[in-house]
């Protein structure tokens, strides 16, 4: 007879916050992401079949290999610090919140920082938020180009695409229950 296992189930809702932690220990936290899409990046194995005169004699199944994840964030505010982090380039802050951001020049290799991306989502119970969060951490991340999109009568939103490609034998992500959001 099988041993019964009690499941530790959590109802989750919302993107509570996203934290980017660079290798030089700088932390960028934003609570304006409204959606996060996570897609596995796979190297799909090719099956080897042995067919003779349209009769299948053998099939060797090839396993898929997980290479990492692509994370797509929909953010509702423009943030020049994230543009510099994800795309490279230069951010020059000015007085009174003014800034100038210049992306990498066409035809040049962008210098980008590696980082860990932590996504926090709220744990919810029958009487609302529990005050706890599920934190999912994706290691070895790098940003991609962030195109601008503007439309009359609508607020600006953008998509950040982050590629997480951990080293061989490293976990593709970790998930943990935590008591608070980062400060």
Secondary structure, DSSP 8 states (H G I E B T S, - for coil): ----------EEEEEEEEEEEETT--EEEES-EEEEEEEEEEE----EEEEETTEEEEEE----EEEEEEEEEEESS--HHHHHHHH--EEEE-GGG-EEEE---TTS------EEEEEEEEEEETTEEEEEEEEEEEEEEEE--------TTS---EEEEEEE---TTS-S-EEEEESS---
